[in-house]
Amino acid sequence: MDIRQERIEDYNLIYTVVKAAFDSAEHADGNEQELVTALRKGENYIPQLALVAEEKGKIVGHIMFTKARVGETDVLALAPLSVLPEYQRKGIGTALIKEGHKIAKDLGYGYSVVLGSDTYYPRVGYVPADTLGIFPPFEIPRENFMAYKINEKASTVNGVITYAKEFGIE
């Protein structure tokens, strides 16, 4: 498997990967593929942190991290993570997350936040976000709002996360 930065010519394939990945997801709003498109056009898009996973030249997974804020500190929001259903449970999502974290650390980010499965994301080091001083801007079960400290030397944060406007969270 190869992981690389997404390219413009990948956008249509990524759209179908994201749609297929969330068609069968337990918690999805059905617009994740539209969110990816909107985030790319926004000011919080980070091209280096929009990655695809390829198997034999076929895009089978995608991840996007965008800028968010906690107080005066830039952090990352991991959303969405998508793997084609027939390629799930093979380590592709985990590989995308780990590569994203590595790049994010090189870019100087200290934290990544995710709203997601409390059985999946802890396997790659995510913990309840409040333990790292990050709080959601809406009601959500504590175990589903998680964060990961990308850089152990990152300064302490404490506050409510502000997402990119494309998420539609006020």
Phi, psi and chi 1 to 4 in degrees:
 res  aa     phi    psi   chi1   chi2   chi3   chi4
   1 MET       -  139.2  172.6 -176.5   50.3      -
   2 ASP  -114.3  141.2  -66.1  -43.9      -      -
   3 ILE  -120.2  130.6  -63.7  177.0      -      -
   4 ARG  -148.0  168.5   62.9  167.6  173.9   80.6
   5 GLN   -68.8  141.9 -173.2  175.3  -33.9      -
   6 GLU   -65.3  152.8   69.4  176.4   17.0      -
   7 ARG  -124.1  159.0  -60.6 -172.8  -75.0 -110.3
   8 ILE   -53.2  -41.1  -67.7  171.2      -      -
   9 GLU   -68.8  -10.1   60.1  -92.6   22.9      -
  10 ASP   -87.7  -15.4  -60.4  -33.3      -      -
  11 TYR   -53.9  -44.2  -71.3    0.6      -      -
  12 ASN   -65.7  -41.4  -70.7  -23.5      -      -
  13 LEU   -66.0  -40.5  -74.2  170.0      -      -
  14 ILE   -61.5  -41.2  -69.2  167.4      -      -
  15 TYR   -55.5  -45.9 -173.6   95.2      -      -
  16 THR   -70.9  -34.4   61.0      -      -      -
  17 VAL   -64.5  -47.6  167.1      -      -      -
  18 VAL   -62.9  -45.7  175.4      -      -      -
  19 LYS   -60.0  -47.6 -175.8  168.9  178.5    9.7
  20 ALA   -63.4  -39.9      -      -      -      -
  21 ALA   -63.6  -37.6      -      -      -      -
  22 PHE   -94.1   -9.8  -77.7   93.8      -      -
  23 ASP   -59.2  -33.9  -86.0  -11.7      -      -
  24 SER  -107.6    7.5   60.3      -      -      -
  25 ALA   -73.6  143.6      -      -      -      -
  26 GLU   -65.1  -43.2 -177.2  179.5  -15.5      -
  27 HIS  -119.4  100.6  -61.0  -72.7      -      -
  28 ALA  -152.9  150.1      -      -      -      -
  29 ASP  -100.9   -2.1   64.8   14.1      -      -
  30 GLY    84.2   -1.7      -      -      -      -
  31 ASN  -114.6   14.3  -70.4  -31.8      -      -
  32 GLU   -58.2  -38.1  -72.3   80.0    5.8      -
  33 GLN   -66.4  -33.5   66.2  -80.7   -0.5      -
  34 GLU   -71.7  -34.3  -58.4  -61.9  -22.0      -
  35 LEU   -62.3  -43.9  175.2   60.9      -      -
  36 VAL   -57.2  -47.1  168.7      -      -      -
  37 THR   -61.0  -44.8  -59.9      -      -      -
  38 ALA   -65.7  -43.3      -      -      -      -
  39 LEU   -61.2  -37.2  -73.4  167.4      -      -
  40 ARG   -59.8  -30.8  -88.9 -167.0 -155.1  110.0
  41 LYS   -87.7   -8.9  -63.8  173.3 -176.1  173.1
  42 GLY   -89.5  170.0      -      -      -      -
  43 GLU   -76.9  -10.7   61.0 -173.1   31.7      -
  44 ASN   -98.5    4.4  -67.8    3.9      -      -
  45 TYR   -69.3  135.3  174.1   64.5      -      -
  46 ILE  -122.5  100.2  -53.7  165.6      -      -
  47 PRO   -53.0  -37.6  -23.1   31.4      -      -
  48 GLN   -66.3  -16.6  -57.6   93.5  -44.1      -
  49 LEU  -113.1   24.6  -71.2  172.4      -      -
  50 ALA  -115.8  103.2      -      -      -      -
  51 LEU  -119.3  151.2  -53.0  171.9      -      -
  52 VAL  -120.7  151.9  -64.0      -      -      -
  53 ALA  -110.2  131.9      -      -      -      -
  54 GLU  -118.1  139.1  -69.8 -178.2  -43.5      -
  55 GLU  -119.2  115.2  -73.6  -83.2  -13.4      -
  56 LYS    51.4   42.6  -61.0  177.5 -176.5  167.1
  57 GLY    82.4   -2.5      -      -      -      -
  58 LYS  -100.8  130.2  175.5 -177.4  179.3 -179.6
  59 ILE   -73.5  119.0  -66.0  176.1      -      -
  60 VAL  -118.8   -8.5  -61.9      -      -      -
  61 GLY  -154.6  159.7      -      -      -      -
  62 HIS  -152.2  144.6  178.0  -98.0      -      -
  63 ILE  -140.4  148.4 -165.6  169.0      -      -
  64 MET  -138.4  131.7 -176.2  177.4  -85.1      -
  65 PHE  -115.8  131.6  -65.2   84.1      -      -
  66 THR  -123.4  160.5   52.4      -      -      -
  67 LYS   -68.4  138.3  -96.2 -170.0  -93.1 -172.2
  68 ALA  -137.3  176.6      -      -      -      -
  69 ARG  -135.0  143.2  -61.0 -146.6   19.7  109.8
  70 VAL  -124.8  107.5  175.0      -      -      -
  71 GLY    62.9 -122.5      -      -      -      -
  72 GLU   -99.0    7.0  -62.9  -58.8  -48.5      -
  73 THR  -103.3  129.7  -56.0      -      -      -
  74 ASP   -74.5  130.5  -76.3  -21.9      -      -
  75 VAL  -128.1 -177.9  -61.8      -      -      -
  76 LEU  -117.1  145.5  -64.1  171.9      -      -
  77 ALA  -109.8  120.4      -      -      -      -
  78 LEU   -87.1  111.9 -174.1  173.7      -      -
  79 ALA  -179.7  132.3      -      -      -      -
  80 PRO   -93.4  166.7   30.8  -31.7      -      -
  81 LEU  -109.5  125.9  168.3   63.7      -      -
  82 SER  -134.9  133.0  -48.5      -      -      -
  83 VAL  -135.5  133.4  177.2      -      -      -
  84 LEU   -52.3  138.6  -73.7  173.3      -      -
  85 PRO   -51.1  -41.0  -28.7   35.6      -      -
  86 GLU   -73.1   -8.4   61.9  -89.5   27.5      -
  87 TYR  -110.0    1.2  -71.7   87.7      -      -
  88 GLN   -71.6  158.0  -68.6  176.1    4.5      -
  89 ARG    65.1   31.5  -65.5  175.4  177.2   71.2
  90 LYS  -125.4   11.7  -63.0 -180.0 -176.3 -150.2
  91 GLY    88.1    3.4      -      -      -      -
  92 ILE   -68.8  -46.1  -66.3  168.4      -      -
  93 GLY   -60.2  -45.0      -      -      -      -
  94 THR   -60.2  -43.3  -61.6      -      -      -
  95 ALA   -63.3  -40.2      -      -      -      -
  96 LEU   -63.6  -43.6  -77.7  164.0      -      -
  97 ILE   -62.0  -48.5  -67.4  168.7      -      -
  98 LYS   -63.2  -40.5  -72.4 -178.1  176.5  179.8
  99 GLU   -66.1  -40.6 -177.5   64.8   15.4      -
 100 GLY   -60.6  -43.1      -      -      -      -
 101 HIS   -62.4  -40.6  -73.0  167.6      -      -
 102 LYS   -62.9  -46.7 -175.4  175.4  140.0 -151.2
 103 ILE   -64.4  -43.1  -65.5  166.5      -      -
 104 ALA   -59.8  -41.5      -      -      -      -
 105 LYS   -62.7  -43.8 -175.2  175.5 -178.5 -179.1
 106 ASP   -61.6  -30.8  -69.9  -15.4      -      -
 107 LEU   -83.3   -6.1  -67.7  173.2      -      -
 108 GLY    96.8   11.2      -      -      -      -
 109 TYR   -82.5  146.7  -70.1   95.8      -      -
 110 GLY  -104.8  -25.0      -      -      -      -
 111 TYR  -141.6  150.4  -61.8   87.7      -      -
 112 SER  -127.5  138.7  171.5      -      -      -
 113 VAL  -120.2  142.7  176.2      -      -      -
 114 VAL  -142.1  143.6   68.4      -      -      -
 115 LEU  -106.2  111.2  175.4   61.8      -      -
 116 GLY  -172.2 -162.7      -      -      -      -
 117 SER   -65.4  125.5  166.8      -      -      -
 118 ASP   -77.1   -2.7   61.9  -19.4      -      -
 119 THR  -102.6  -24.8   57.6      -      -      -
 120 TYR   -87.3  -58.3 -180.0   76.8      -      -
 121 TYR   -65.1  -31.9  -70.7   98.7      -      -
 122 PRO   -60.6  -23.2  -29.6   39.0      -      -
 123 ARG   -66.4  -20.3  -67.9 -173.0  -67.6  174.2
 124 VAL  -111.1   21.4  -71.8      -      -      -
 125 GLY    98.9   -0.5      -      -      -      -
 126 TYR   -73.2  140.8  -79.0   79.7      -      -
 127 VAL  -128.5  163.5  -62.9      -      -      -
 128 PRO   -51.2  127.9  -30.3   38.7      -      -
 129 ALA   -60.7  -30.5      -      -      -      -
 130 ASP   -63.8  -23.6   60.2    3.1      -      -
 131 THR   -69.8  -17.0   64.8      -      -      -
 132 LEU  -108.1    9.6  -65.0  173.7      -      -
 133 GLY    84.7   18.4      -      -      -      -
 134 ILE  -115.8  129.6  -57.1  170.5      -      -
 135 PHE  -124.3  148.4  -58.3   90.2      -      -
 136 PRO   -78.8  155.4   29.7  -34.7      -      -
 137 PRO   -88.6   10.8   30.9  -33.8      -      -
 138 PHE  -152.8  167.8   46.1   79.1      -      -
 139 GLU   -74.2  127.9  -70.6  -67.1  -39.4      -
 140 ILE  -156.1  143.6 -176.2   72.5      -      -
 141 PRO   -57.2  134.4  -26.0   34.8      -      -
 142 ARG   -51.0  -41.7  176.9  179.4 -174.3  -99.1
 143 GLU   -69.3  -13.6   62.8  -88.7   12.6      -
 144 ASN   -99.7   -9.0  -63.0  112.7      -      -
 145 PHE  -108.7  104.7 -176.1   69.7      -      -
 146 MET  -124.0  161.9  -64.9  165.9  -85.6      -
 147 ALA  -140.8  159.9      -      -      -      -
 148 TYR  -133.6  131.4  176.5   81.0      -      -
 149 LYS   -86.7  105.8 -166.8  167.4 -173.5  177.8
 150 ILE   -69.5  -40.7  -64.1  167.5      -      -
 151 ASN  -123.8  116.3 -175.1  -18.6      -      -
 152 GLU   -59.7  -20.8  -73.2  -54.4  -44.3      -
 153 LYS   -89.8    1.5  -64.8  177.9 -177.2  173.2
 154 ALA   -63.1  143.2      -      -      -      -
 155 SER   -67.8  155.0   59.2      -      -      -
 156 THR   -66.6  141.8  -57.4      -      -      -
 157 VAL  -118.9  157.8  -66.5      -      -      -
 158 ASN  -159.6  108.8 -171.0   19.2      -      -
 159 GLY   163.8 -177.8      -      -      -      -
 160 VAL   -87.4  135.5  174.7      -      -      -
 161 ILE   -73.2  142.1 -170.4  169.1      -      -
 162 THR  -114.1  116.1  -57.8      -      -      -
 163 TYR   -84.7  163.1  -74.2   93.8      -      -
 164 ALA   -56.3  144.0      -      -      -      -
 165 LYS   -59.1  -25.5   67.6  179.4 -177.1 -151.2
 166 GLU   -62.7  -21.0  -68.7   79.5   10.9      -
 167 PHE   -72.3  -19.7  -78.9   98.6      -      -
 168 GLY    73.1   27.6      -      -      -      -
 169 ILE  -107.9  118.9  -59.6  167.3      -      -
 170 GLU   -94.8      -  -60.9  -61.6  -38.4      -
